[in-house]
Amino acid sequence: MEKRIACNDVVPGCTFTATAATEEELLKRVMAHASQAHGVTELTPELAAKVRSAIRNHVHAK
Ligand SMILES: [Zn+2]
């Protein structure tokens, strides 16, 4: 099972999505995207909460 996030759930209209094995890794990828695409320089507690609530568990279909 992997974690998946759609930036659209945090920033409406953004088409960026990311997947990672762990929430920590996923947060890193989201922050790398957010700093480049949205000018986000700091992961504030408010932003972290938003991002965490947007994370979905993705189960691979066989
Ligand atoms: Zn985005």
N, CA, C, O and the ligand as a Tripos MOL2 file, in Angstrom:
@<TRIPOS>MOLECULE
protein
  249   247    63     0     0
PROTEIN
NO_CHARGES

@<TRIPOS>ATOM
      1 N           0.8510   -1.1920    0.0000 N.3       1 MET1
      2 CA          0.0000    0.0000    0.0000 C.3       1 MET1
      3 C           0.8870    1.2420    0.0000 C.2       1 MET1
      4 O           1.8970    1.3010    0.7010 O.2       1 MET1
      5 N           0.4940    2.2220   -0.7900 N.am      2 GLU2
      6 CA          1.2730    3.4530   -0.8150 C.3       2 GLU2
      7 C           0.3680    4.6390   -0.5130 C.2       2 GLU2
      8 O          -0.8590    4.5500   -0.5720 O.2       2 GLU2
      9 N           1.0100    5.7360   -0.1930 N.am      3 LYS3
     10 CA          0.2800    6.9770    0.0880 C.3       3 LYS3
     11 C           0.2140    7.8030   -1.1810 C.2       3 LYS3
     12 O           1.1570    7.8440   -1.9710 O.2       3 LYS3
     13 N          -0.8990    8.4470   -1.3530 N.am      4 ARG4
     14 CA         -1.0700    9.2720   -2.5510 C.3       4 ARG4
     15 C          -1.6760   10.6060   -2.1450 C.2       4 ARG4
     16 O          -2.4840   10.6820   -1.2200 O.2       4 ARG4
     17 N          -1.2740   11.6550   -2.8510 N.am      5 ILE5
     18 CA         -1.8690   12.9570   -2.6100 C.3       5 ILE5
     19 C          -2.0910   13.6710   -3.9290 C.2       5 ILE5
     20 O          -1.2720   13.5930   -4.8450 O.2       5 ILE5
     21 N          -3.1990   14.3590   -4.0050 N.am      6 ALA6
     22 CA         -3.4650   15.2360   -5.1390 C.3       6 ALA6
     23 C          -3.3790   16.6550   -4.6180 C.2       6 ALA6
     24 O          -4.1090   17.0410   -3.7050 O.2       6 ALA6
     25 N          -2.4780   17.4320   -5.2080 N.am      7 CYS7
     26 CA         -2.3170   18.8210   -4.7610 C.3       7 CYS7
     27 C          -3.6370   19.5860   -4.8970 C.2       7 CYS7
     28 O          -3.8960   20.5340   -4.1550 O.2       7 CYS7
     29 N          -4.4510   19.1660   -5.8400 N.am      8 ASN8
     30 CA         -5.7520   19.7940   -6.0600 C.3       8 ASN8
     31 C          -6.6050   19.8350   -4.7880 C.2       8 ASN8
     32 O          -7.4450   20.7220   -4.6290 O.2       8 ASN8
     33 N          -6.3870   18.8700   -3.8830 N.am      9 ASP9
     34 CA         -7.1500   18.8480   -2.6270 C.3       9 ASP9
     35 C          -6.6960   19.9520   -1.6770 C.2       9 ASP9
     36 O          -7.4190   20.3220   -0.7520 O.2       9 ASP9
     37 N          -5.4900   20.4770   -1.9130 N.am     10 VAL10
     38 CA         -4.9500   21.5420   -1.0600 C.3      10 VAL10
     39 C          -4.9980   22.8760   -1.8000 C.2      10 VAL10
     40 O          -5.3800   23.9070   -1.2460 O.2      10 VAL10
     41 N          -4.5970   22.8210   -3.0650 N.am     11 VAL11
     42 CA         -4.6020   24.0030   -3.9190 C.3      11 VAL11
     43 C          -5.5150   23.7120   -5.1130 C.2      11 VAL11
     44 O          -5.0760   23.1090   -6.0920 O.2      11 VAL11
     45 N          -6.7760   24.1350   -5.0380 N.am     12 PRO12
     46 CA         -7.7180   23.8250   -6.1190 C.3      12 PRO12
     47 C          -7.2090   24.2740   -7.4770 C.2      12 PRO12
     48 O          -6.7380   25.3990   -7.6410 O.2      12 PRO12
     49 N          -7.3140   23.3710   -8.4510 N.am     13 GLY13
     50 CA         -6.8890   23.7020   -9.8020 C.3      13 GLY13
     51 C          -5.5190   23.1600  -10.1480 C.2      13 GLY13
     52 O          -5.1670   23.1090  -11.3260 O.2      13 GLY13
     53 N          -4.7310   22.7520   -9.1580 N.am     14 CYS14
     54 CA         -3.4020   22.2180   -9.4180 C.3      14 CYS14
     55 C          -3.5160   20.7410   -9.7980 C.2      14 CYS14
     56 O          -4.2660   19.9890   -9.1760 O.2      14 CYS14
     57 N          -2.7730   20.3350  -10.8150 N.am     15 THR15
     58 CA         -2.8880   18.9660  -11.3080 C.3      15 THR15
     59 C          -1.7960   18.0510  -10.7780 C.2      15 THR15
     60 O          -1.7420   16.8790  -11.1480 O.2      15 THR15
     61 N          -0.9200   18.5700   -9.9120 N.am     16 PHE16
     62 CA          0.1800   17.7580   -9.3800 C.3      16 PHE16
     63 C          -0.3370   16.6340   -8.4760 C.2      16 PHE16
     64 O          -1.1910   16.8550   -7.6170 O.2      16 PHE16
     65 N           0.1910   15.4400   -8.6860 N.am     17 THR17
     66 CA         -0.0860   14.3430   -7.7660 C.3      17 THR17
     67 C           1.2370   13.6660   -7.4250 C.2      17 THR17
     68 O           2.1890   13.7270   -8.2020 O.2      17 THR17
     69 N           1.2920   13.0260   -6.2690 N.am     18 ALA18
     70 CA          2.5050   12.3180   -5.8680 C.3      18 ALA18
     71 C           2.1200   11.0760   -5.0940 C.2      18 ALA18
     72 O           1.0720   11.0150   -4.4500 O.2      18 ALA18
     73 N           2.9980   10.0820   -5.1740 N.am     19 THR19
     74 CA          2.8190    8.8850   -4.3730 C.3      19 THR19
     75 C           4.1320    8.5740   -3.6790 C.2      19 THR19
     76 O           5.2030    8.8990   -4.1890 O.2      19 THR19
     77 N           4.0490    7.9410   -2.5090 N.am     20 ALA20
     78 CA          5.2420    7.5480   -1.7810 C.3      20 ALA20
     79 C           4.8690    6.4310   -0.8200 C.2      20 ALA20
     80 O           3.6940    6.2050   -0.5280 O.2      20 ALA20
     81 N           5.8940    5.7370   -0.3320 N.am     21 ALA21
     82 CA          5.6400    4.6070    0.5530 C.3      21 ALA21
     83 C           5.2660    5.0610    1.9550 C.2      21 ALA21
     84 O           4.5420    4.3680    2.6700 O.2      21 ALA21
     85 N           5.7680    6.2420    2.3450 N.am     22 THR22
     86 CA          5.5070    6.7190    3.6950 C.3      22 THR22
     87 C           4.9980    8.1540    3.6490 C.2      22 THR22
     88 O           5.2140    8.8810    2.6800 O.2      22 THR22
     89 N           4.3200    8.5370    4.7140 N.am     23 GLU23
     90 CA          3.7830    9.8930    4.7980 C.3      23 GLU23
     91 C           4.9080   10.9180    4.8050 C.2      23 GLU23
     92 O           4.7770   11.9950    4.2230 O.2      23 GLU23
     93 N           6.0240   10.5800    5.4700 N.am     24 GLU24
     94 CA          7.1620   11.4980    5.5450 C.3      24 GLU24
     95 C           7.7300   11.7800    4.1530 C.2      24 GLU24
     96 O           8.0130   12.9260    3.8040 O.2      24 GLU24
     97 N           7.8910   10.7140    3.3680 N.am     25 GLU25
     98 CA          8.4270   10.8630    2.0150 C.3      25 GLU25
     99 C           7.4590   11.6580    1.1450 C.2      25 GLU25
    100 O           7.8660   12.4830    0.3280 O.2      25 GLU25
    101 N           6.1780   11.3910    1.3400 N.am     26 LEU26
    102 CA          5.1770   12.1000    0.5540 C.3      26 LEU26
    103 C           5.1900   13.5980    0.8720 C.2      26 LEU26
    104 O           5.0810   14.4370   -0.0220 O.2      26 LEU26
    105 N           5.3250   13.9130    2.1500 N.am     27 LEU27
    106 CA          5.3920   15.3250    2.5540 C.3      27 LEU27
    107 C           6.5910   16.0180    1.9110 C.2      27 LEU27
    108 O           6.4980   17.1770    1.5050 O.2      27 LEU27
    109 N           7.7210   15.3040    1.8180 N.am     28 LYS28
    110 CA          8.9120   15.8770    1.1840 C.3      28 LYS28
    111 C           8.6340   16.2100   -0.2780 C.2      28 LYS28
    112 O           9.0010   17.2770   -0.7700 O.2      28 LYS28
    113 N           7.9770   15.2750   -0.9590 N.am     29 ARG29
    114 CA          7.6920   15.5010   -2.3820 C.3      29 ARG29
    115 C           6.7120   16.6460   -2.5670 C.2      29 ARG29
    116 O           6.8600   17.4590   -3.4790 O.2      29 ARG29
    117 N           5.7170   16.7050   -1.7030 N.am     30 VAL30
    118 CA          4.7290   17.7710   -1.8050 C.3      30 VAL30
    119 C           5.3840   19.1190   -1.5430 C.2      30 VAL30
    120 O           5.0810   20.0990   -2.2240 O.2      30 VAL30
    121 N           6.2800   19.1750   -0.5620 N.am     31 MET31
    122 CA          6.9240   20.4500   -0.2490 C.3      31 MET31
    123 C           7.8540   20.8780   -1.3850 C.2      31 MET31
    124 O           7.9630   22.0690   -1.6780 O.2      31 MET31
    125 N           8.5270   19.9150   -2.0260 N.am     32 ALA32
    126 CA          9.3830   20.2560   -3.1640 C.3      32 ALA32
    127 C           8.5390   20.8560   -4.2770 C.2      32 ALA32
    128 O           8.9380   21.8360   -4.9070 O.2      32 ALA32
    129 N           7.3810   20.2740   -4.5160 N.am     33 HIS33
    130 CA          6.4670   20.8020   -5.5270 C.3      33 HIS33
    131 C           5.9130   22.1620   -5.0960 C.2      33 HIS33
    132 O           5.8830   23.1070   -5.8850 O.2      33 HIS33
    133 N           5.4820   22.2500   -3.8540 N.am     34 ALA34
    134 CA          4.8390   23.4740   -3.3750 C.3      34 ALA34
    135 C           5.7920   24.6650   -3.4030 C.2      34 ALA34
    136 O           5.3760   25.7910   -3.6780 O.2      34 ALA34
    137 N           7.0710   24.4180   -3.1170 N.am     35 SER35
    138 CA          8.0320   25.5210   -3.1270 C.3      35 SER35
    139 C           8.2630   26.0210   -4.5490 C.2      35 SER35
    140 O           8.4250   27.2200   -4.7760 O.2      35 SER35
    141 N           8.2770   25.0800   -5.5160 N.am     36 GLN36
    142 CA          8.5140   25.4600   -6.9110 C.3      36 GLN36
    143 C           7.2710   26.0680   -7.5460 C.2      36 GLN36
    144 O           7.3440   27.0960   -8.2190 O.2      36 GLN36
    145 N           6.1310   25.4220   -7.3260 N.am     37 ALA37
    146 CA          4.9210   25.7870   -8.0560 C.3      37 ALA37
    147 C           4.0930   26.8420   -7.3380 C.2      37 ALA37
    148 O           3.3880   27.6220   -7.9780 O.2      37 ALA37
    149 N           4.1740   26.8700   -6.0050 N.am     38 HIS38
    150 CA          3.2840   27.7420   -5.2500 C.3      38 HIS38
    151 C           4.0180   28.7380   -4.3630 C.2      38 HIS38
    152 O           3.3880   29.5090   -3.6400 O.2      38 HIS38
    153 N           5.3500   28.7240   -4.4160 N.am     39 GLY39
    154 CA          6.1080   29.6780   -3.6290 C.3      39 GLY39
    155 C           6.0320   29.4420   -2.1320 C.2      39 GLY39
    156 O           6.2430   30.3540   -1.3330 O.2      39 GLY39
    157 N           5.7240   28.1970   -1.7630 N.am     40 VAL40
    158 CA          5.6450   27.8540   -0.3350 C.3      40 VAL40
    159 C           7.0510   27.5740    0.1720 C.2      40 VAL40
    160 O           7.7360   26.6990   -0.3570 O.2      40 VAL40
    161 N           7.4880   28.3030    1.1870 N.am     41 THR41
    162 CA          8.8530   28.1290    1.6810 C.3      41 THR41
    163 C           8.8900   27.4290    3.0300 C.2      41 THR41
    164 O           9.9490   26.9840    3.4720 O.2      41 THR41
    165 N           7.7510   27.3300    3.6790 N.am     42 GLU42
    166 CA          7.7470   26.7880    5.0320 C.3      42 GLU42
    167 C           6.5310   25.8910    5.2200 C.2      42 GLU42
    168 O           5.4180   26.2420    4.8280 O.2      42 GLU42
    169 N           6.7590   24.7250    5.8290 N.am     43 LEU43
    170 CA          5.6510   23.8340    6.1330 C.3      43 LEU43
    171 C           5.0910   24.2160    7.5030 C.2      43 LEU43
    172 O           5.5510   23.7310    8.5370 O.2      43 LEU43
    173 N           4.0980   25.0870    7.4850 N.am     44 THR44
    174 CA          3.5010   25.5230    8.7390 C.3      44 THR44
    175 C           2.6070   24.4160    9.2850 C.2      44 THR44
    176 O           2.1880   23.5360    8.5330 O.2      44 THR44
    177 N           2.3090   24.4460   10.5790 N.am     45 PRO45
    178 CA          1.4030   23.4300   11.1500 C.3      45 PRO45
    179 C           0.0550   23.3990   10.4330 C.2      45 PRO45
    180 O          -0.5310   22.3330   10.2480 O.2      45 PRO45
    181 N          -0.4310   24.5730   10.0320 N.am     46 GLU46
    182 CA         -1.7100   24.6300    9.3210 C.3      46 GLU46
    183 C          -1.6180   23.9250    7.9780 C.2      46 GLU46
    184 O          -2.5100   23.1700    7.5920 O.2      46 GLU46
    185 N          -0.5120   24.1890    7.2680 N.am     47 LEU47
    186 CA         -0.3270   23.5720    5.9520 C.3      47 LEU47
    187 C          -0.1190   22.0690    6.0970 C.2      47 LEU47
    188 O          -0.6600   21.2860    5.3160 O.2      47 LEU47
    189 N           0.6620   21.6680    7.0940 N.am     48 ALA48
    190 CA          0.9090   20.2470    7.3210 C.3      48 ALA48
    191 C          -0.4050   19.5140    7.5970 C.2      48 ALA48
    192 O          -0.6100   18.3950    7.1250 O.2      48 ALA48
    193 N          -1.2870   20.1500    8.3600 N.am     49 ALA49
    194 CA         -2.5740   19.5320    8.6710 C.3      49 ALA49
    195 C          -3.4170   19.3880    7.4110 C.2      49 ALA49
    196 O          -4.0840   18.3730    7.2120 O.2      49 ALA49
    197 N          -3.3830   20.4120    6.5630 N.am     50 LYS50
    198 CA         -4.1290   20.3580    5.3030 C.3      50 LYS50
    199 C          -3.6240   19.2360    4.4190 C.2      50 LYS50
    200 O          -4.3980   18.4670    3.8480 O.2      50 LYS50
    201 N          -2.2950   19.1620    4.3200 N.am     51 VAL51
    202 CA         -1.6840   18.1490    3.4680 C.3      51 VAL51
    203 C          -1.9920   16.7570    4.0020 C.2      51 VAL51
    204 O          -2.3450   15.8560    3.2410 O.2      51 VAL51
    205 N          -1.8560   16.5870    5.3210 N.am     52 ARG52
    206 CA         -2.1060   15.2640    5.8980 C.3      52 ARG52
    207 C          -3.5450   14.8250    5.6720 C.2      52 ARG52
    208 O          -3.8080   13.6470    5.4300 O.2      52 ARG52
    209 N          -4.4760   15.7730    5.7510 N.am     53 SER53
    210 CA         -5.8810   15.4170    5.5680 C.3      53 SER53
    211 C          -6.1750   15.0650    4.1160 C.2      53 SER53
    212 O          -7.1830   14.4230    3.8180 O.2      53 SER53
    213 N          -5.2860   15.4880    3.2080 N.am     54 ALA54
    214 CA         -5.4930   15.2110    1.7810 C.3      54 ALA54
    215 C          -4.8390   13.9020    1.3500 C.2      54 ALA54
    216 O          -5.0530   13.4350    0.2320 O.2      54 ALA54
    217 N          -4.0360   13.3100    2.2440 N.am     55 ILE55
    218 CA         -3.3370   12.0660    1.8930 C.3      55 ILE55
    219 C          -4.3120   10.8930    1.8790 C.2      55 ILE55
    220 O          -5.1060   10.7130    2.8020 O.2      55 ILE55
    221 N          -4.2340   10.1150    0.8290 N.am     56 ARG56
    222 CA         -5.0810    8.9280    0.6970 C.3      56 ARG56
    223 C          -4.2070    7.6880    0.6400 C.2      56 ARG56
    224 O          -3.1200    7.7020    0.0630 O.2      56 ARG56
    225 N          -4.6930    6.6290    1.2400 N.am     57 ASN57
    226 CA         -4.0270    5.3490    1.0690 C.3      57 ASN57
    227 C          -4.4620    4.7380   -0.2560 C.2      57 ASN57
    228 O          -5.6480    4.6590   -0.5740 O.2      57 ASN57
    229 N          -3.4770    4.3180   -1.0020 N.am     58 HIS58
    230 CA         -3.7650    3.7810   -2.3250 C.3      58 HIS58
    231 C          -3.4310    2.2910   -2.3430 C.2      58 HIS58
    232 O          -2.2920    1.8960   -2.0980 O.2      58 HIS58
    233 N          -4.4140    1.4920   -2.6280 N.am     59 VAL59
    234 CA         -4.1880    0.0420   -2.6680 C.3      59 VAL59
    235 C          -4.0130   -0.3840   -4.1210 C.2      59 VAL59
    236 O          -4.8570   -0.1010   -4.9710 O.2      59 VAL59
    237 N          -2.9150   -1.0600   -4.3880 N.am     60 HIS60
    238 CA         -2.6720   -1.5330   -5.7460 C.3      60 HIS60
    239 C          -3.7010   -2.5780   -6.1500 C.2      60 HIS60
    240 O          -3.9650   -3.5190   -5.4020 O.2      60 HIS60
    241 N          -4.2640   -2.4180   -7.2980 N.am     61 ALA61
    242 CA         -5.1540   -3.4390   -7.8520 C.3      61 ALA61
    243 C          -4.3150   -4.5410   -8.4880 C.2      61 ALA61
    244 O          -3.2680   -4.2710   -9.0780 O.2      61 ALA61
    245 N          -4.7630   -5.7450   -8.3700 N.am     62 LYS62
    246 CA         -3.9980   -6.8490   -8.9580 C.3      62 LYS62
    247 C          -4.3660   -7.0390  -10.4230 C.2      62 LYS62
    248 O          -3.8240   -7.9240  -11.0860 O.2      62 LYS62
    249 ZN          0.3080   22.1910   -6.5580 Zn       63 ZN63
@<TRIPOS>BOND
     1     1     2 1
     2     2     3 1
     3     3     4 2
     4     3     5 am
     5     5     6 1
     6     6     7 1
     7     7     8 2
     8     7     9 am
     9     9    10 1
    10    10    11 1
    11    11    12 2
    12    11    13 am
    13    13    14 1
    14    14    15 1
    15    15    16 2
    16    15    17 am
    17    17    18 1
    18    18    19 1
    19    19    20 2
    20    19    21 am
    21    21    22 1
    22    22    23 1
    23    23    24 2
    24    23    25 am
    25    25    26 1
    26    26    27 1
    27    27    28 2
    28    27    29 am
    29    29    30 1
    30    30    31 1
    31    31    32 2
    32    31    33 am
    33    33    34 1
    34    34    35 1
    35    35    36 2
    36    35    37 am
    37    37    38 1
    38    38    39 1
    39    39    40 2
    40    39    41 am
    41    41    42 1
    42    42    43 1
    43    43    44 2
    44    43    45 am
    45    45    46 1
    46    46    47 1
    47    47    48 2
    48    47    49 am
    49    49    50 1
    50    50    51 1
    51    51    52 2
    52    51    53 am
    53    53    54 1
    54    54    55 1
    55    55    56 2
    56    55    57 am
    57    57    58 1
    58    58    59 1
    59    59    60 2
    60    59    61 am
    61    61    62 1
    62    62    63 1
    63    63    64 2
    64    63    65 am
    65    65    66 1
    66    66    67 1
    67    67    68 2
    68    67    69 am
    69    69    70 1
    70    70    71 1
    71    71    72 2
    72    71    73 am
    73    73    74 1
    74    74    75 1
    75    75    76 2
    76    75    77 am
    77    77    78 1
    78    78    79 1
    79    79    80 2
    80    79    81 am
    81    81    82 1
    82    82    83 1
    83    83    84 2
    84    83    85 am
    85    85    86 1
    86    86    87 1
    87    87    88 2
    88    87    89 am
    89    89    90 1
    90    90    91 1
    91    91    92 2
    92    91    93 am
    93    93    94 1
    94    94    95 1
    95    95    96 2
    96    95    97 am
    97    97    98 1
    98    98    99 1
    99    99   100 2
   100    99   101 am
   101   101   102 1
   102   102   103 1
   103   103   104 2
   104   103   105 am
   105   105   106 1
   106   106   107 1
   107   107   108 2
   108   107   109 am
   109   109   110 1
   110   110   111 1
   111   111   112 2
   112   111   113 am
   113   113   114 1
   114   114   115 1
   115   115   116 2
   116   115   117 am
   117   117   118 1
   118   118   119 1
   119   119   120 2
   120   119   121 am
   121   121   122 1
   122   122   123 1
   123   123   124 2
   124   123   125 am
   125   125   126 1
   126   126   127 1
   127   127   128 2
   128   127   129 am
   129   129   130 1
   130   130   131 1
   131   131   132 2
   132   131   133 am
   133   133   134 1
   134   134   135 1
   135   135   136 2
   136   135   137 am
   137   137   138 1
   138   138   139 1
   139   139   140 2
   140   139   141 am
   141   141   142 1
   142   142   143 1
   143   143   144 2
   144   143   145 am
   145   145   146 1
   146   146   147 1
   147   147   148 2
   148   147   149 am
   149   149   150 1
   150   150   151 1
   151   151   152 2
   152   151   153 am
   153   153   154 1
   154   154   155 1
   155   155   156 2
   156   155   157 am
   157   157   158 1
   158   158   159 1
   159   159   160 2
   160   159   161 am
   161   161   162 1
   162   162   163 1
   163   163   164 2
   164   163   165 am
   165   165   166 1
   166   166   167 1
   167   167   168 2
   168   167   169 am
   169   169   170 1
   170   170   171 1
   171   171   172 2
   172   171   173 am
   173   173   174 1
   174   174   175 1
   175   175   176 2
   176   175   177 am
   177   177   178 1
   178   178   179 1
   179   179   180 2
   180   179   181 am
   181   181   182 1
   182   182   183 1
   183   183   184 2
   184   183   185 am
   185   185   186 1
   186   186   187 1
   187   187   188 2
   188   187   189 am
   189   189   190 1
   190   190   191 1
   191   191   192 2
   192   191   193 am
   193   193   194 1
   194   194   195 1
   195   195   196 2
   196   195   197 am
   197   197   198 1
   198   198   199 1
   199   199   200 2
   200   199   201 am
   201   201   202 1
   202   202   203 1
   203   203   204 2
   204   203   205 am
   205   205   206 1
   206   206   207 1
   207   207   208 2
   208   207   209 am
   209   209   210 1
   210   210   211 1
   211   211   212 2
   212   211   213 am
   213   213   214 1
   214   214   215 1
   215   215   216 2
   216   215   217 am
   217   217   218 1
   218   218   219 1
   219   219   220 2
   220   219   221 am
   221   221   222 1
   222   222   223 1
   223   223   224 2
   224   223   225 am
   225   225   226 1
   226   226   227 1
   227   227   228 2
   228   227   229 am
   229   229   230 1
   230   230   231 1
   231   231   232 2
   232   231   233 am
   233   233   234 1
   234   234   235 1
   235   235   236 2
   236   235   237 am
   237   237   238 1
   238   238   239 1
   239   239   240 2
   240   239   241 am
   241   241   242 1
   242   242   243 1
   243   243   244 2
   244   243   245 am
   245   245   246 1
   246   246   247 1
   247   247   248 2
@<TRIPOS>SUBSTRUCTURE
     1 MET1         2 RESIDUE 1 A MET
     2 GLU2         6 RESIDUE 1 A GLU
     3 LYS3        10 RESIDUE 1 A LYS
     4 ARG4        14 RESIDUE 1 A ARG
     5 ILE5        18 RESIDUE 1 A ILE
     6 ALA6        22 RESIDUE 1 A ALA
     7 CYS7        26 RESIDUE 1 A CYS
     8 ASN8        30 RESIDUE 1 A ASN
     9 ASP9        34 RESIDUE 1 A ASP
    10 VAL10       38 RESIDUE 1 A VAL
    11 VAL11       42 RESIDUE 1 A VAL
    12 PRO12       46 RESIDUE 1 A PRO
    13 GLY13       50 RESIDUE 1 A GLY
    14 CYS14       54 RESIDUE 1 A CYS
    15 THR15       58 RESIDUE 1 A THR
    16 PHE16       62 RESIDUE 1 A PHE
    17 THR17       66 RESIDUE 1 A THR
    18 ALA18       70 RESIDUE 1 A ALA
    19 THR19       74 RESIDUE 1 A THR
    20 ALA20       78 RESIDUE 1 A ALA
    21 ALA21       82 RESIDUE 1 A ALA
    22 THR22       86 RESIDUE 1 A THR
    23 GLU23       90 RESIDUE 1 A GLU
    24 GLU24       94 RESIDUE 1 A GLU
    25 GLU25       98 RESIDUE 1 A GLU
    26 LEU26      102 RESIDUE 1 A LEU
    27 LEU27      106 RESIDUE 1 A LEU
    28 LYS28      110 RESIDUE 1 A LYS
    29 ARG29      114 RESIDUE 1 A ARG
    30 VAL30      118 RESIDUE 1 A VAL
    31 MET31      122 RESIDUE 1 A MET
    32 ALA32      126 RESIDUE 1 A ALA
    33 HIS33      130 RESIDUE 1 A HIS
    34 ALA34      134 RESIDUE 1 A ALA
    35 SER35      138 RESIDUE 1 A SER
    36 GLN36      142 RESIDUE 1 A GLN
    37 ALA37      146 RESIDUE 1 A ALA
    38 HIS38      150 RESIDUE 1 A HIS
    39 GLY39      154 RESIDUE 1 A GLY
    40 VAL40      158 RESIDUE 1 A VAL
    41 THR41      162 RESIDUE 1 A THR
    42 GLU42      166 RESIDUE 1 A GLU
    43 LEU43      170 RESIDUE 1 A LEU
    44 THR44      174 RESIDUE 1 A THR
    45 PRO45      178 RESIDUE 1 A PRO
    46 GLU46      182 RESIDUE 1 A GLU
    47 LEU47      186 RESIDUE 1 A LEU
    48 ALA48      190 RESIDUE 1 A ALA
    49 ALA49      194 RESIDUE 1 A ALA
    50 LYS50      198 RESIDUE 1 A LYS
    51 VAL51      202 RESIDUE 1 A VAL
    52 ARG52      206 RESIDUE 1 A ARG
    53 SER53      210 RESIDUE 1 A SER
    54 ALA54      214 RESIDUE 1 A ALA
    55 ILE55      218 RESIDUE 1 A ILE
    56 ARG56      222 RESIDUE 1 A ARG
    57 ASN57      226 RESIDUE 1 A ASN
    58 HIS58      230 RESIDUE 1 A HIS
    59 VAL59      234 RESIDUE 1 A VAL
    60 HIS60      238 RESIDUE 1 A HIS
    61 ALA61      242 RESIDUE 1 A ALA
    62 LYS62      246 RESIDUE 1 A LYS
    63 ZN63       249 GROUP 0 **** ****
